[in-house]
């Protein structure tokens, strides 16, 4: 029997960041459903990511659009800085994009 582990390599913060980088206009509820957490938890994660400078929230009428700062450092491994953009490049592999339910890879500009 193949069972899923009760833990994940990616935190909810990473999953939300990946999702909004792929679909920046999704609502908090849509993000929550896609990531598999509550809407309240999603809003807390977005607030954390915003406060830490990983994303900005732009108001579009009654909705938000999230802009991810791909130049922001995430971590340092040996002598290399890992930026949000490099991390997202790894996660934007075809399987990751398919799992997020997106039909095309976003362009970074």
C-alpha positions, -999 to +999 in steps of 0.1 A: +000+000+000+013+034-010+005+060+017+013+097+017+036+110+044+021+132+071+048+159+064+060+179+034+094+191+023+078+224+013+062+246+039+029+263+035+048+295+029+067+280+000+035+265-015+017+298-013+047+317-028+048+292-057+011+294-063+009+332-064+040+333-086+021+311-111-014+327-107-009+361-091-046+371-093-061+342-073-082+351-043-072+339-008-099+312-010-086+300-044-050+299-031-062+280+000-080+254-021-050+250-044-025+247-015-047+226+008-049+249+038-076+271+052-083+306+039-074+320+073-040+302+072-035+315+036-041+351+046-016+347+075+010+332+052+005+361+026+008+386+054+041+369+066+055+369+030+045+405+025+060+417+058+093+398+049+094+414+015+089+383-006+058+396-023+038+428-026+001+431-028-014+453-055-051+462-052-071+457-084-107+468-075-119+443-049-092+418-057-054+416-051-026+408-075+006+395-059+040+404-072+068+381-061+103+397-056+124+371-075+156+389-066+151+385-029+175+361-012+160+330+003+190+312+017+227+308+013+242+274+005+280+273+007+291+303-013+259+307-034+230+329-026+197+313-035+171+338-046+134+335-049+137+334-086+162+305-086+140+286-062+109+291-083+129+280-114+134+247-097+098+244-087+085+255-122+096+222-136+068+207-158+056+184-130+053+213-105+034+234-130+011+205-137+004+199-100-005+236-096-031+232-124-015+258-147-014+252-184+016+274-192+047+286-174+047+322-164+072+347-178+093+366-153+099+402-163 
